[in-house]
Amino acid sequence: MSKASKKKTSATVGTLAEYVAAWRKASREDEIASHGHSLSLSRVHTSKKVYNRKRDRRIEW
């Protein structure tokens, strides 16, 4: 065997799922660092016109 045949082949490091998981973790850590807490991006916007007993009974100081 010659030295040319022992050449290392480039192997993929991780799968796409691992890449996405690492990206999400890094993004979450950046979000917590900048805002102090995680932000809920999937929360549904509630209309102010809809009756909400808890909001209406709240005492404002």
All heavy atoms as TSV, in Angstrom:
chain	resi	resn	atom	element	x	y	z
A	1	MET	N	N	0.829	-1.187	0.000
A	1	MET	CA	C	0.000	0.000	0.000
A	1	MET	C	C	0.869	1.245	0.000
A	1	MET	O	O	1.804	1.354	0.763
A	1	MET	CB	C	-0.903	0.035	1.225
A	1	MET	CG	C	-1.958	-1.035	1.258
A	1	MET	SD	S	-3.014	-0.817	2.677
A	1	MET	CE	C	-4.419	-0.137	1.910
A	2	SER	N	N	0.519	2.136	-0.818
A	2	SER	CA	C	1.257	3.393	-0.876
A	2	SER	C	C	0.615	4.412	0.063
A	2	SER	O	O	-0.499	4.222	0.557
A	2	SER	CB	C	1.274	3.924	-2.304
A	2	SER	OG	O	-0.035	4.257	-2.680
A	3	LYS	N	N	1.300	5.480	0.283
A	3	LYS	CA	C	0.779	6.519	1.180
A	3	LYS	C	C	-0.449	7.206	0.592
A	3	LYS	O	O	-1.295	7.690	1.311
A	3	LYS	CB	C	1.858	7.548	1.465
A	3	LYS	CG	C	2.949	7.023	2.359
A	3	LYS	CD	C	3.901	8.124	2.730
A	3	LYS	CE	C	4.951	7.604	3.686
A	3	LYS	NZ	N	5.857	8.653	4.131
A	4	ALA	N	N	-0.553	7.244	-0.707
A	4	ALA	CA	C	-1.680	7.904	-1.344
A	4	ALA	C	C	-2.985	7.170	-1.069
A	4	ALA	O	O	-4.046	7.775	-0.970
A	4	ALA	CB	C	-1.453	8.005	-2.848
A	5	SER	N	N	-2.945	5.849	-0.900
A	5	SER	CA	C	-4.170	5.096	-0.658
A	5	SER	C	C	-4.645	5.207	0.791
A	5	SER	O	O	-5.780	4.889	1.093
A	5	SER	CB	C	-3.971	3.628	-1.037
A	5	SER	OG	O	-2.989	3.060	-0.196
A	6	LYS	N	N	-3.767	5.641	1.702
A	6	LYS	CA	C	-4.141	5.785	3.114
A	6	LYS	C	C	-4.717	7.170	3.416
A	6	LYS	O	O	-4.932	7.516	4.563
A	6	LYS	CB	C	-2.925	5.547	4.005
A	6	LYS	CG	C	-2.453	4.122	4.019
A	6	LYS	CD	C	-1.339	3.958	5.006
A	6	LYS	CE	C	-0.896	2.526	5.080
A	6	LYS	NZ	N	0.145	2.331	6.074
A	7	LYS	N	N	-4.951	7.926	2.372
A	7	LYS	CA	C	-5.463	9.275	2.525
A	7	LYS	C	C	-6.837	9.247	3.203
A	7	LYS	O	O	-7.683	8.428	2.894
A	7	LYS	CB	C	-5.588	9.905	1.140
A	7	LYS	CG	C	-5.910	11.350	1.123
A	7	LYS	CD	C	-5.907	11.816	-0.319
A	7	LYS	CE	C	-6.251	13.255	-0.418
A	7	LYS	NZ	N	-6.322	13.667	-1.811
A	8	LYS	N	N	-7.048	10.143	4.150
A	8	LYS	CA	C	-8.320	10.194	4.871
A	8	LYS	C	C	-9.433	10.694	3.955
A	8	LYS	O	O	-9.220	11.608	3.160
A	8	LYS	CB	C	-8.234	11.121	6.079
A	8	LYS	CG	C	-7.413	10.583	7.206
A	8	LYS	CD	C	-7.485	11.512	8.397
A	8	LYS	CE	C	-6.704	10.982	9.562
A	8	LYS	NZ	N	-6.771	11.864	10.719
A	9	THR	N	N	-10.574	10.095	4.075
A	9	THR	CA	C	-11.722	10.566	3.318
A	9	THR	C	C	-12.521	11.507	4.199
A	9	THR	O	O	-12.570	11.352	5.418
A	9	THR	CB	C	-12.622	9.395	2.881
A	9	THR	OG1	O	-13.049	8.690	4.044
A	9	THR	CG2	C	-11.870	8.445	1.969
A	10	SER	N	N	-13.130	12.497	3.592
A	10	SER	CA	C	-13.923	13.442	4.376
A	10	SER	C	C	-15.260	12.787	4.728
A	10	SER	O	O	-15.991	12.332	3.863
A	10	SER	CB	C	-14.155	14.727	3.590
A	10	SER	OG	O	-14.883	14.450	2.430
A	11	ALA	N	N	-15.531	12.717	6.010
A	11	ALA	CA	C	-16.761	12.107	6.489
A	11	ALA	C	C	-17.698	13.199	6.987
A	11	ALA	O	O	-17.261	14.239	7.479
A	11	ALA	CB	C	-16.471	11.119	7.609
A	12	THR	N	N	-18.988	12.983	6.861
A	12	THR	CA	C	-19.941	13.961	7.366
A	12	THR	C	C	-19.969	13.894	8.883
A	12	THR	O	O	-19.912	12.817	9.470
A	12	THR	CB	C	-21.353	13.684	6.829
A	12	THR	OG1	O	-21.732	12.365	7.193
A	12	THR	CG2	C	-21.401	13.832	5.334
A	13	VAL	N	N	-20.031	15.032	9.485
A	13	VAL	CA	C	-20.027	15.103	10.943
A	13	VAL	C	C	-21.450	15.352	11.396
A	13	VAL	O	O	-21.948	16.465	11.336
A	13	VAL	CB	C	-19.094	16.229	11.433
A	13	VAL	CG1	C	-19.080	16.276	12.953
A	13	VAL	CG2	C	-17.704	16.044	10.883
A	14	GLY	N	N	-22.130	14.326	11.834
A	14	GLY	CA	C	-23.489	14.464	12.336
A	14	GLY	C	C	-24.522	14.419	11.226
A	14	GLY	O	O	-24.224	14.472	10.043
A	15	THR	N	N	-25.760	14.360	11.639
A	15	THR	CA	C	-26.863	14.310	10.696
A	15	THR	C	C	-27.559	15.669	10.655
A	15	THR	O	O	-27.224	16.574	11.417
A	15	THR	CB	C	-27.884	13.240	11.121
A	15	THR	OG1	O	-28.406	13.598	12.406
A	15	THR	CG2	C	-27.240	11.872	11.193
A	16	LEU	N	N	-28.514	15.786	9.789
A	16	LEU	CA	C	-29.264	17.034	9.676
A	16	LEU	C	C	-30.041	17.311	10.963
A	16	LEU	O	O	-30.130	18.457	11.420
A	16	LEU	CB	C	-30.222	16.963	8.491
A	16	LEU	CG	C	-31.067	18.197	8.235
A	16	LEU	CD1	C	-30.172	19.377	7.895
A	16	LEU	CD2	C	-32.042	17.950	7.123
A	17	ALA	N	N	-30.578	16.270	11.585
A	17	ALA	CA	C	-31.329	16.443	12.836
A	17	ALA	C	C	-30.429	16.981	13.943
A	17	ALA	O	O	-30.838	17.841	14.734
A	17	ALA	CB	C	-31.951	15.120	13.257
A	18	GLU	N	N	-29.186	16.494	14.007
A	18	GLU	CA	C	-28.251	16.985	15.021
A	18	GLU	C	C	-27.885	18.445	14.756
A	18	GLU	O	O	-27.749	19.238	15.684
A	18	GLU	CB	C	-27.000	16.123	15.035
A	18	GLU	CG	C	-27.233	14.714	15.549
A	18	GLU	CD	C	-26.010	13.833	15.385
A	18	GLU	OE1	O	-25.037	14.259	14.721
A	18	GLU	OE2	O	-26.037	12.718	15.912
A	19	TYR	N	N	-27.742	18.800	13.479
A	19	TYR	CA	C	-27.422	20.180	13.106
A	19	TYR	C	C	-28.557	21.118	13.513
A	19	TYR	O	O	-28.315	22.182	14.091
A	19	TYR	CB	C	-27.180	20.265	11.599
A	19	TYR	CG	C	-26.975	21.661	11.089
A	19	TYR	CD1	C	-25.767	22.314	11.268
A	19	TYR	CD2	C	-27.999	22.342	10.440
A	19	TYR	CE1	C	-25.574	23.607	10.810
A	19	TYR	CE2	C	-27.817	23.626	9.976
A	19	TYR	CZ	C	-26.599	24.252	10.171
A	19	TYR	OH	O	-26.424	25.531	9.719
A	20	VAL	N	N	-29.790	20.724	13.237
A	20	VAL	CA	C	-30.946	21.552	13.581
A	20	VAL	C	C	-31.072	21.687	15.094
A	20	VAL	O	O	-31.345	22.777	15.614
A	20	VAL	CB	C	-32.238	20.964	12.969
A	20	VAL	CG1	C	-33.468	21.664	13.495
A	20	VAL	CG2	C	-32.186	21.048	11.459
A	21	ALA	N	N	-30.846	20.594	15.827
A	21	ALA	CA	C	-30.933	20.646	17.286
A	21	ALA	C	C	-29.877	21.583	17.864
A	21	ALA	O	O	-30.159	22.362	18.783
A	21	ALA	CB	C	-30.783	19.248	17.873
A	22	ALA	N	N	-28.671	21.529	17.335
A	22	ALA	CA	C	-27.606	22.408	17.819
A	22	ALA	C	C	-27.912	23.861	17.496
A	22	ALA	O	O	-27.654	24.760	18.305
A	22	ALA	CB	C	-26.279	21.991	17.189
A	23	TRP	N	N	-28.467	24.113	16.306
A	23	TRP	CA	C	-28.823	25.480	15.907
A	23	TRP	C	C	-29.912	26.039	16.826
A	23	TRP	O	O	-29.851	27.189	17.256
A	23	TRP	CB	C	-29.292	25.478	14.458
A	23	TRP	CG	C	-29.650	26.831	13.963
A	23	TRP	CD1	C	-30.899	27.364	13.903
A	23	TRP	CD2	C	-28.768	27.849	13.510
A	23	TRP	NE1	N	-30.845	28.637	13.409
A	23	TRP	CE2	C	-29.544	28.969	13.168
A	23	TRP	CE3	C	-27.390	27.924	13.359
A	23	TRP	CZ2	C	-28.993	30.136	12.678
A	23	TRP	CZ3	C	-26.847	29.100	12.868
A	23	TRP	CH2	C	-27.633	30.181	12.544
A	24	ARG	N	N	-30.929	25.224	17.138
A	24	ARG	CA	C	-32.016	25.672	18.020
A	24	ARG	C	C	-31.507	25.957	19.423
A	24	ARG	O	O	-31.915	26.924	20.065
A	24	ARG	CB	C	-33.114	24.618	18.072
A	24	ARG	CG	C	-33.948	24.572	16.831
A	24	ARG	CD	C	-35.017	23.527	16.948
A	24	ARG	NE	N	-35.840	23.499	15.746
A	24	ARG	CZ	C	-36.736	22.567	15.491
A	24	ARG	NH1	N	-36.939	21.583	16.337
A	24	ARG	NH2	N	-37.445	22.612	14.386
A	25	LYS	N	N	-30.605	25.112	19.921
A	25	LYS	CA	C	-30.057	25.311	21.261
A	25	LYS	C	C	-29.268	26.618	21.322
A	25	LYS	O	O	-29.405	27.394	22.268
A	25	LYS	CB	C	-29.170	24.129	21.639
A	25	LYS	CG	C	-28.602	24.220	23.031
A	25	LYS	CD	C	-27.772	23.009	23.388
A	25	LYS	CE	C	-27.215	23.153	24.783
A	25	LYS	NZ	N	-26.345	22.056	25.157
A	26	ALA	N	N	-28.444	26.868	20.304
A	26	ALA	CA	C	-27.653	28.094	20.268
A	26	ALA	C	C	-28.559	29.320	20.154
A	26	ALA	O	O	-28.329	30.342	20.806
A	26	ALA	CB	C	-26.678	28.044	19.099
A	27	SER	N	N	-29.615	29.216	19.355
A	27	SER	CA	C	-30.542	30.324	19.186
A	27	SER	C	C	-31.259	30.632	20.493
A	27	SER	O	O	-31.442	31.797	20.867
A	27	SER	CB	C	-31.557	29.990	18.101
A	27	SER	OG	O	-32.531	30.981	18.001
A	28	ARG	N	N	-31.672	29.587	21.201
A	28	ARG	CA	C	-32.353	29.770	22.486
A	28	ARG	C	C	-31.426	30.411	23.512
A	28	ARG	O	O	-31.836	31.304	24.258
A	28	ARG	CB	C	-32.873	28.431	22.991
A	28	ARG	CG	C	-33.619	28.513	24.297
A	28	ARG	CD	C	-34.172	27.148	24.675
A	28	ARG	NE	N	-34.745	27.146	25.999
A	28	ARG	CZ	C	-35.984	27.521	26.292
A	28	ARG	NH1	N	-36.774	27.931	25.325
A	28	ARG	NH2	N	-36.436	27.489	27.522
A	29	GLU	N	N	-30.172	29.974	23.557
A	29	GLU	CA	C	-29.216	30.559	24.500
A	29	GLU	C	C	-28.965	32.035	24.189
A	29	GLU	O	O	-28.855	32.855	25.109
A	29	GLU	CB	C	-27.912	29.764	24.472
A	29	GLU	CG	C	-28.043	28.389	25.097
A	29	GLU	CD	C	-26.807	27.543	24.914
A	29	GLU	OE1	O	-25.867	27.975	24.223
A	29	GLU	OE2	O	-26.781	26.429	25.470
A	30	ASP	N	N	-28.898	32.391	22.901
A	30	ASP	CA	C	-28.734	33.795	22.520
A	30	ASP	C	C	-29.953	34.620	22.929
A	30	ASP	O	O	-29.827	35.759	23.380
A	30	ASP	CB	C	-28.529	33.922	21.010
A	30	ASP	CG	C	-27.182	33.379	20.564
A	30	ASP	OD1	O	-26.293	33.235	21.424
A	30	ASP	OD2	O	-27.045	33.106	19.354
A	31	GLU	N	N	-31.144	34.039	22.764
A	31	GLU	CA	C	-32.386	34.718	23.128
A	31	GLU	C	C	-32.442	34.985	24.627
A	31	GLU	O	O	-32.796	36.081	25.058
A	31	GLU	CB	C	-33.545	33.820	22.709
A	31	GLU	CG	C	-34.911	34.394	22.896
A	31	GLU	CD	C	-35.963	33.425	22.392
A	31	GLU	OE1	O	-36.173	33.348	21.179
A	31	GLU	OE2	O	-36.558	32.744	23.236
A	32	ILE	N	N	-32.068	34.005	25.428
A	32	ILE	CA	C	-32.070	34.156	26.887
A	32	ILE	C	C	-31.021	35.180	27.307
A	32	ILE	O	O	-31.251	35.994	28.212
A	32	ILE	CB	C	-31.845	32.799	27.571
A	32	ILE	CG1	C	-33.073	31.909	27.349
A	32	ILE	CG2	C	-31.576	32.959	29.054
A	32	ILE	CD1	C	-32.897	30.481	27.787
A	33	ALA	N	N	-29.870	35.180	26.637
A	33	ALA	CA	C	-28.817	36.134	26.978
A	33	ALA	C	C	-29.240	37.564	26.664
A	33	ALA	O	O	-28.926	38.491	27.408
A	33	ALA	CB	C	-27.536	35.782	26.225
A	34	SER	N	N	-29.964	37.761	25.565
A	34	SER	CA	C	-30.321	39.127	25.179
A	34	SER	C	C	-31.564	39.646	25.891
A	34	SER	O	O	-31.669	40.840	26.161
A	34	SER	CB	C	-30.517	39.216	23.665
A	34	SER	OG	O	-31.572	38.380	23.264
A	35	HIS	N	N	-32.528	38.778	26.187
A	35	HIS	CA	C	-33.784	39.222	26.798
A	35	HIS	C	C	-33.929	38.852	28.268
A	35	HIS	O	O	-34.829	39.346	28.939
A	35	HIS	CB	C	-34.976	38.637	26.032
A	35	HIS	CG	C	-35.069	39.119	24.629
A	35	HIS	ND1	N	-35.504	40.378	24.287
A	35	HIS	CD2	C	-34.770	38.513	23.459
A	35	HIS	CE1	C	-35.475	40.525	22.989
A	35	HIS	NE2	N	-35.032	39.410	22.451
A	36	GLY	N	N	-33.120	37.942	28.768
A	36	GLY	CA	C	-33.219	37.529	30.154
A	36	GLY	C	C	-34.162	36.363	30.362
A	36	GLY	O	O	-34.183	35.769	31.429
A	37	HIS	N	N	-34.968	36.037	29.376
A	37	HIS	CA	C	-35.881	34.897	29.432
A	37	HIS	C	C	-36.216	34.477	28.014
A	37	HIS	O	O	-35.961	35.221	27.061
A	37	HIS	CB	C	-37.165	35.237	30.205
A	37	HIS	CG	C	-37.899	36.422	29.653
A	37	HIS	ND1	N	-38.772	36.326	28.601
A	37	HIS	CD2	C	-37.852	37.737	29.977
A	37	HIS	CE1	C	-39.261	37.517	28.326
A	37	HIS	NE2	N	-38.708	38.399	29.150
A	38	SER	N	N	-36.793	33.294	27.880
A	38	SER	CA	C	-37.151	32.838	26.541
A	38	SER	C	C	-38.447	33.508	26.098
A	38	SER	O	O	-39.300	33.844	26.907
A	38	SER	CB	C	-37.304	31.321	26.511
A	38	SER	OG	O	-38.323	30.925	27.394
A	39	LEU	N	N	-38.572	33.723	24.805
A	39	LEU	CA	C	-39.748	34.364	24.250
A	39	LEU	C	C	-40.662	33.326	23.632
A	39	LEU	O	O	-40.199	32.377	23.016
A	39	LEU	CB	C	-39.354	35.379	23.174
A	39	LEU	CG	C	-38.419	36.488	23.610
A	39	LEU	CD1	C	-38.040	37.346	22.426
A	39	LEU	CD2	C	-39.070	37.335	24.672
A	40	SER	N	N	-41.959	33.500	23.804
A	40	SER	CA	C	-42.932	32.585	23.225
A	40	SER	C	C	-43.321	33.122	21.856
A	40	SER	O	O	-44.047	34.104	21.739
A	40	SER	CB	C	-44.159	32.473	24.127
A	40	SER	OG	O	-45.115	31.648	23.526
A	41	LEU	N	N	-42.850	32.441	20.808
A	41	LEU	CA	C	-43.140	32.891	19.453
A	41	LEU	C	C	-44.391	32.241	18.892
A	41	LEU	O	O	-44.920	32.681	17.887
A	41	LEU	CB	C	-41.952	32.596	18.536
A	41	LEU	CG	C	-40.642	33.251	18.951
A	41	LEU	CD1	C	-39.523	32.806	18.034
A	41	LEU	CD2	C	-40.774	34.755	18.934
A	42	SER	N	N	-44.871	31.191	19.534
A	42	SER	CA	C	-46.030	30.467	19.005
A	42	SER	C	C	-47.324	30.817	19.729
A	42	SER	O	O	-48.342	30.193	19.489
A	42	SER	CB	C	-45.780	28.963	19.102
A	42	SER	OG	O	-45.621	28.591	20.451
A	43	ARG	N	N	-47.275	31.806	20.621
A	43	ARG	CA	C	-48.467	32.192	21.363
A	43	ARG	C	C	-49.449	32.906	20.440
A	43	ARG	O	O	-49.069	33.755	19.636
A	43	ARG	CB	C	-48.074	33.107	22.516
A	43	ARG	CG	C	-49.240	33.493	23.397
A	43	ARG	CD	C	-48.844	34.304	24.590
A	43	ARG	NE	N	-47.520	34.893	24.469
A	43	ARG	CZ	C	-46.956	35.623	25.401
A	43	ARG	NH1	N	-47.573	35.856	26.514
A	43	ARG	NH2	N	-45.758	36.132	25.223
A	44	VAL	N	N	-50.717	32.584	20.574
A	44	VAL	CA	C	-51.756	33.190	19.747
A	44	VAL	C	C	-52.099	34.567	20.294
A	44	VAL	O	O	-52.239	34.752	21.497
A	44	VAL	CB	C	-53.009	32.293	19.723
A	44	VAL	CG1	C	-54.110	32.919	18.912
A	44	VAL	CG2	C	-52.670	30.930	19.185
A	45	HIS	N	N	-52.231	35.535	19.411
A	45	HIS	CA	C	-52.586	36.882	19.822
A	45	HIS	C	C	-54.060	36.912	20.212
A	45	HIS	O	O	-54.928	36.562	19.427
A	45	HIS	CB	C	-52.336	37.867	18.680
A	45	HIS	CG	C	-52.746	39.261	19.007
A	45	HIS	ND1	N	-52.014	40.074	19.837
A	45	HIS	CD2	C	-53.825	39.977	18.637
A	45	HIS	CE1	C	-52.628	41.232	19.951
A	45	HIS	NE2	N	-53.722	41.204	19.233
A	46	THR	N	N	-54.353	37.327	21.442
A	46	THR	CA	C	-55.738	37.391	21.903
A	46	THR	C	C	-56.302	38.777	21.631
A	46	THR	O	O	-55.632	39.787	21.849
A	46	THR	CB	C	-55.835	37.089	23.409
A	46	THR	OG1	O	-55.012	38.007	24.113
A	46	THR	CG2	C	-55.407	35.676	23.705
A	47	SER	N	N	-57.508	38.811	21.172
A	47	SER	CA	C	-58.172	40.069	20.873
A	47	SER	C	C	-58.606	40.752	22.160
A	47	SER	O	O	-59.070	40.108	23.105
A	47	SER	CB	C	-59.384	39.819	19.986
A	47	SER	OG	O	-60.111	41.007	19.804
A	48	LYS	N	N	-58.491	42.063	22.219
A	48	LYS	CA	C	-58.925	42.820	23.392
A	48	LYS	C	C	-60.443	42.948	23.440
A	48	LYS	O	O	-61.005	43.275	24.478
A	48	LYS	CB	C	-58.296	44.206	23.382
A	48	LYS	CG	C	-56.796	44.173	23.570
A	48	LYS	CD	C	-56.218	45.569	23.545
A	48	LYS	CE	C	-54.707	45.509	23.696
A	48	LYS	NZ	N	-54.092	46.823	23.595
A	49	LYS	N	N	-61.103	42.676	22.331
A	49	LYS	CA	C	-62.557	42.789	22.271
A	49	LYS	C	C	-63.261	41.581	22.878
A	49	LYS	O	O	-64.426	41.662	23.228
A	49	LYS	CB	C	-62.997	42.953	20.824
A	49	LYS	CG	C	-62.512	44.246	20.202
A	49	LYS	CD	C	-62.967	44.354	18.776
A	49	LYS	CE	C	-62.479	45.637	18.158
A	49	LYS	NZ	N	-62.901	45.766	16.760
A	50	VAL	N	N	-62.568	40.473	23.002
A	50	VAL	CA	C	-63.174	39.258	23.536
A	50	VAL	C	C	-63.284	39.391	25.054
A	50	VAL	O	O	-62.370	39.880	25.722
A	50	VAL	CB	C	-62.321	38.021	23.163
A	50	VAL	CG1	C	-62.853	36.766	23.805
A	50	VAL	CG2	C	-62.276	37.869	21.663
A	51	TYR	N	N	-64.408	38.943	25.617
A	51	TYR	CA	C	-64.630	39.026	27.055
A	51	TYR	C	C	-63.625	38.152	27.780
A	51	TYR	O	O	-63.448	36.987	27.463
A	51	TYR	CB	C	-66.057	38.573	27.390
A	51	TYR	CG	C	-66.326	38.516	28.871
A	51	TYR	CD1	C	-66.466	39.674	29.618
A	51	TYR	CD2	C	-66.434	37.300	29.528
A	51	TYR	CE1	C	-66.712	39.631	30.966
A	51	TYR	CE2	C	-66.682	37.233	30.879
A	51	TYR	CZ	C	-66.811	38.406	31.601
A	51	TYR	OH	O	-67.048	38.349	32.942
A	52	ASN	N	N	-62.978	38.745	28.779
A	52	ASN	CA	C	-62.003	38.024	29.578
A	52	ASN	C	C	-62.207	38.429	31.036
A	52	ASN	O	O	-61.834	39.529	31.437
A	52	ASN	CB	C	-60.583	38.361	29.110
A	52	ASN	CG	C	-59.544	37.542	29.823
A	52	ASN	OD1	O	-59.826	36.885	30.815
A	52	ASN	ND2	N	-58.331	37.585	29.313
A	53	ARG	N	N	-62.819	37.561	31.797
A	53	ARG	CA	C	-63.179	37.886	33.172
A	53	ARG	C	C	-61.952	38.179	34.024
A	53	ARG	O	O	-61.955	39.101	34.834
A	53	ARG	CB	C	-63.965	36.713	33.762
A	53	ARG	CG	C	-64.430	36.962	35.164
A	53	ARG	CD	C	-65.297	35.830	35.642
A	53	ARG	NE	N	-65.758	36.089	36.995
A	53	ARG	CZ	C	-65.897	35.152	37.910
A	53	ARG	NH1	N	-65.649	33.902	37.614
A	53	ARG	NH2	N	-66.322	35.457	39.100
A	54	LYS	N	N	-60.893	37.411	33.829
A	54	LYS	CA	C	-59.692	37.602	34.638
A	54	LYS	C	C	-59.068	38.971	34.371
A	54	LYS	O	O	-58.653	39.671	35.295
A	54	LYS	CB	C	-58.682	36.502	34.335
A	54	LYS	CG	C	-57.488	36.489	35.280
A	54	LYS	CD	C	-56.582	35.318	34.999
A	54	LYS	CE	C	-57.099	34.101	35.707
A	54	LYS	NZ	N	-56.154	32.982	35.663
A	55	ARG	N	N	-59.015	39.386	33.129
A	55	ARG	CA	C	-58.433	40.685	32.789
A	55	ARG	C	C	-59.339	41.821	33.299
A	55	ARG	O	O	-58.864	42.844	33.798
A	55	ARG	CB	C	-58.258	40.798	31.282
A	55	ARG	CG	C	-57.569	42.094	30.869
A	55	ARG	CD	C	-57.554	42.301	29.373
A	55	ARG	NE	N	-58.933	42.465	28.893
A	55	ARG	CZ	C	-59.424	41.921	27.800
A	55	ARG	NH1	N	-58.672	41.149	27.062
A	55	ARG	NH2	N	-60.676	42.118	27.432
A	56	ASP	N	N	-60.664	41.646	33.186
A	56	ASP	CA	C	-61.591	42.692	33.605
A	56	ASP	C	C	-61.637	42.878	35.120
A	56	ASP	O	O	-61.904	43.969	35.599
A	56	ASP	CB	C	-63.006	42.374	33.075
A	56	ASP	CG	C	-63.063	42.444	31.574
A	56	ASP	OD1	O	-62.139	43.029	30.953
A	56	ASP	OD2	O	-64.022	41.905	30.993
A	57	ARG	N	N	-61.379	41.834	35.877
A	57	ARG	CA	C	-61.428	41.931	37.335
A	57	ARG	C	C	-60.126	42.376	37.954
A	57	ARG	O	O	-60.035	42.603	39.168
A	57	ARG	CB	C	-61.802	40.574	37.935
A	57	ARG	CG	C	-63.244	40.195	37.586
A	57	ARG	CD	C	-63.622	38.930	38.260
A	57	ARG	NE	N	-63.485	39.119	39.695
A	57	ARG	CZ	C	-63.993	38.309	40.608
A	57	ARG	NH1	N	-64.678	37.251	40.225
A	57	ARG	NH2	N	-63.839	38.516	41.880
A	58	ARG	N	N	-59.087	42.518	37.172
A	58	ARG	CA	C	-57.769	42.900	37.677
A	58	ARG	C	C	-57.820	44.311	38.247
A	58	ARG	O	O	-58.384	45.230	37.661
A	58	ARG	CB	C	-56.744	42.834	36.559
A	58	ARG	CG	C	-55.322	43.102	37.051
A	58	ARG	CD	C	-54.318	43.047	35.943
A	58	ARG	NE	N	-54.390	41.788	35.225
A	58	ARG	CZ	C	-54.044	41.620	33.965
A	58	ARG	NH1	N	-53.632	42.656	33.265
A	58	ARG	NH2	N	-54.128	40.456	33.384
A	59	ILE	N	N	-57.231	44.498	39.415
A	59	ILE	CA	C	-57.183	45.804	40.067
A	59	ILE	C	C	-55.898	46.503	39.640
A	59	ILE	O	O	-54.805	45.956	39.775
A	59	ILE	CB	C	-57.195	45.668	41.600
A	59	ILE	CG1	C	-58.479	44.984	42.051
A	59	ILE	CG2	C	-57.042	47.025	42.263
A	59	ILE	CD1	C	-58.504	44.625	43.526
A	60	GLU	N	N	-56.016	47.706	39.120
A	60	GLU	CA	C	-54.842	48.466	38.720
A	60	GLU	C	C	-54.524	49.484	39.795
A	60	GLU	O	O	-55.402	50.183	40.271
A	60	GLU	CB	C	-55.110	49.166	37.385
A	60	GLU	CG	C	-55.309	48.174	36.252
A	60	GLU	CD	C	-55.408	48.881	34.930
A	60	GLU	OE1	O	-54.920	50.019	34.827
A	60	GLU	OE2	O	-55.969	48.271	34.021
A	61	TRP	N	N	-53.296	49.563	40.176
A	61	TRP	CA	C	-52.877	50.447	41.263
A	61	TRP	C	C	-52.442	51.752	40.732
A	61	TRP	O	O	-51.770	52.019	39.911
A	61	TRP	CB	C	-51.743	49.786	42.060
A	61	TRP	CG	C	-52.202	48.558	42.738
A	61	TRP	CD1	C	-52.095	47.287	42.280
A	61	TRP	CD2	C	-52.892	48.454	43.975
A	61	TRP	NE1	N	-52.634	46.410	43.158
A	61	TRP	CE2	C	-53.138	47.089	44.218
A	61	TRP	CE3	C	-53.313	49.384	44.922
A	61	TRP	CZ2	C	-53.781	46.650	45.342
A	61	TRP	CZ3	C	-53.961	48.930	46.049
A	61	TRP	CH2	C	-54.194	47.567	46.245
